[in-house]
Amino acid sequence: MTTSCPLMLQSTQGRLHSSESLDLCQFAGQPLLIVNTASHCGFTKQFQGLESLHQKYGPQGLVVLGFPSNDFFQEAQSEEKIAEVCLLNFGVSFSMFKPTHVRRSDLNPVFQTLFEQGAPRPRWNFNKYLVDAQGHFVQHFGATTPPDKASFIRAIENLLEPSTTQTTSN
């Protein structure tokens, strides 16, 4: 059985501080947690919690995707520095991509599709977007929602259950 690639995943993204690219269609059929990140933000410590979610729920199918962005002027100026914060300081092992736009002009196609599906644009770094296995936006959690908050964990666990179809914003 072949899973078709939803519009949200029909792009190839460059990996952070690497010459490699990743075809996002490989995640078709899996639930996603998409996060806009920044390495010099008061919420940067959320990388640790996001990594914990990746470790705990990745084996159950959850894919965590991090998109660094300087749209809020809090991202390091080089990919090397961004990678240092993510990989060395916080041990991030989920997929992180090259810096991109998540709010302003020239939007990353993943975020463009999120917004077309009704997701709110981020007001700051570390907005968390849950997407179901069919590539549909399900729920949004803002920057102030820590990755270990009970309601966020519950939403992830619901997403991992096949019957989840509700779309909301918190």
C-alpha positions as CSV (number, residue, x, y, z in Angstrom):
1,M,0.0,0.0,0.0
2,T,1.5,3.3,-1.1
3,T,0.7,6.5,0.9
4,S,0.4,9.6,-1.3
5,C,2.4,12.6,-0.4
6,P,0.2,15.4,1.1
7,L,0.7,19.0,-0.2
8,M,2.3,20.0,3.1
9,L,5.1,17.6,2.5
10,Q,5.7,18.1,-1.2
11,S,9.1,19.8,-0.8
12,T,12.7,19.1,-0.3
13,Q,14.3,20.9,2.6
14,G,18.0,21.4,3.3
15,R,19.3,19.9,6.5
16,L,20.8,22.3,9.0
17,H,24.5,22.9,8.6
18,S,24.7,20.2,5.9
19,S,24.9,19.8,2.2
20,E,22.2,17.1,2.4
21,S,18.5,17.7,1.7
22,L,15.5,15.8,2.9
23,D,12.4,14.9,0.8
24,L,9.6,15.5,3.3
25,C,7.4,13.1,1.4
26,Q,9.2,10.3,3.3
27,F,7.0,11.4,6.3
28,A,3.7,10.9,4.4
29,G,1.4,8.8,6.5
30,Q,2.9,9.9,9.8
31,P,1.7,12.5,12.4
32,L,3.9,15.6,12.6
33,L,5.0,18.1,15.2
34,I,6.3,21.2,13.3
35,V,8.1,23.9,15.3
36,N,9.5,27.2,14.3
37,T,12.7,27.7,16.3
38,A,15.4,30.2,17.2
39,S,18.7,29.7,19.0
40,H,18.8,33.1,20.9
41,C,15.3,33.2,22.3
42,G,13.9,33.0,25.8
43,F,12.1,29.8,24.7
44,T,15.3,28.1,23.3
45,K,15.3,25.8,26.3
46,Q,12.2,24.1,24.8
47,F,14.6,22.2,22.5
48,Q,15.2,19.9,25.5
49,G,11.5,19.1,25.9
50,L,11.0,18.7,22.1
51,E,13.9,16.2,22.0
52,S,12.2,14.3,24.9
53,L,9.0,14.2,22.9
54,H,10.9,12.9,19.9
55,Q,12.5,10.2,22.0
56,K,9.3,9.1,23.6
57,Y,6.8,9.4,20.7
58,G,9.1,8.9,17.7
59,P,8.9,5.1,18.1
60,Q,5.1,5.4,18.0
61,G,5.3,7.3,14.7
62,L,5.5,11.0,15.7
63,V,7.9,13.0,13.5
64,V,9.3,16.2,15.0
65,L,10.5,18.8,12.4
66,G,12.3,22.0,13.4
67,F,12.5,25.1,11.2
68,P,14.9,27.7,12.4
69,S,13.9,31.2,11.5
70,N,15.1,34.7,12.0
71,D,11.7,36.3,11.3
72,F,11.7,37.5,14.9
73,F,15.4,38.5,14.9
74,Q,16.5,36.0,17.5
75,E,18.3,33.4,15.3
76,A,22.1,33.0,15.1
77,Q,23.6,34.5,12.0
78,S,25.3,31.3,10.8
79,E,24.1,27.7,10.4
80,E,27.1,26.6,12.4
81,K,26.0,28.5,15.4
82,I,22.4,27.4,15.1
83,A,23.6,23.7,14.9
84,E,25.8,24.3,17.9
85,V,22.9,25.4,20.0
86,C,20.5,22.6,18.7
87,L,22.9,19.7,18.5
88,L,25.6,20.3,21.0
89,N,23.8,22.3,23.7
90,F,20.5,20.5,23.6
91,G,21.3,17.1,21.9
92,V,18.6,17.5,19.3
93,S,18.3,14.4,17.1
94,F,15.1,15.2,15.3
95,S,15.3,16.8,11.8
96,M,16.3,20.4,11.8
97,F,16.4,22.4,8.6
98,K,18.2,25.4,7.2
99,P,16.9,28.8,8.3
100,T,13.7,29.8,6.6
101,H,10.8,32.2,6.7
102,V,7.8,31.2,8.8
103,R,6.0,34.5,9.0
104,R,7.2,37.0,6.5
105,S,7.6,37.1,2.7
106,D,9.0,34.1,0.8
107,L,7.3,31.6,3.2
108,N,8.6,28.1,3.6
109,P,6.1,25.8,1.7
110,V,5.4,23.8,4.9
111,F,4.2,26.9,6.7
112,Q,2.4,28.3,3.6
113,T,0.3,25.1,3.6
114,L,-0.2,25.2,7.4
115,F,-1.6,28.7,7.0
116,E,-3.8,27.8,4.0
117,Q,-5.3,25.1,6.2
118,G,-6.2,27.6,8.9
119,A,-3.2,27.4,11.2
120,P,-2.4,30.8,12.9
121,R,0.8,32.5,11.9
122,P,3.4,32.4,14.6
123,R,3.7,35.5,16.8
124,W,7.0,34.4,18.1
125,N,9.5,31.5,18.1
126,F,8.6,27.9,19.2
127,N,5.1,27.7,18.0
128,K,4.1,24.1,17.8
129,Y,1.8,22.7,15.0
130,L,0.3,19.3,15.1
131,V,-0.5,17.7,11.8
132,D,-2.3,14.4,11.3
133,A,-1.0,11.4,9.2
134,Q,-2.9,12.7,6.2
135,G,-1.1,16.0,6.2
136,H,-3.9,18.1,7.7
137,F,-3.4,20.8,10.4
138,V,-4.9,19.6,13.7
139,Q,-3.9,21.9,16.5
140,H,-1.6,24.8,17.4
141,F,0.2,25.6,20.6
142,G,1.9,28.9,21.1
143,A,5.4,29.7,22.3
144,T,4.4,29.9,25.9
145,T,3.2,26.2,25.9
146,P,6.1,24.1,27.2
147,P,6.6,20.7,25.5
148,D,5.9,19.0,28.8
149,K,2.5,20.7,29.4
150,A,-0.2,18.1,30.1
151,S,-2.7,19.4,27.5
152,F,0.1,19.4,24.8
153,I,1.1,15.8,25.7
154,R,-2.6,14.8,25.6
155,A,-2.9,16.4,22.1
156,I,0.1,14.4,20.9
157,E,-1.2,11.2,22.3
158,N,-4.6,11.9,20.7
159,L,-2.8,12.6,17.4
160,L,-1.2,9.2,17.6
161,E,-4.6,7.6,17.8
162,P,-6.2,7.0,14.4
163,S,-9.5,8.7,15.2
164,T,-8.2,12.2,15.8
165,T,-9.8,14.8,13.4
166,Q,-10.5,17.9,15.4
167,T,-8.9,21.3,14.4
168,T,-8.3,23.9,17.1
169,S,-5.9,26.5,18.3
170,N,-4.6,27.1,21.9
